[in-house]
Amino acid sequence: MKIEYPQYRKYGNGLVYFKILSPTVFEEARKTSRGWEFELHPAKVHPDRVLISDMVDMRDGYWLPATEDEYPVKEER
């Protein structure tokens, strides 16, 4: 089965969202006191690629499904 990207995931607390762009890159959106902060995470080593695979498969119940509409919008500064 071919996986289509992006895939969206979140933590149950609603404070952290993930936009999985490919098997080797994801973006994290984290709610802070200053608003939403975004960080791009490229997978540089094998454990990073395993993490992304686990997120896609929602292994161990850490990640919940999310939608594109739920994913926070980056504000232009």
Number of C-alpha atoms within 10 A of each C-alpha: 3 4 9 9 12 16 18 23 23 24 15 13 7 12 12 20 26 26 23 23 18 18 18 18 17 20 16 19 21 17 14 10 6 6 11 16 15 17 11 14 15 16 17 10 9 9 10 16 17 14 15 21 16 15 24 21 13 15 12 8 11 12 20 18 16 17 13 12 8 12 17 18 11 11 8 4 3
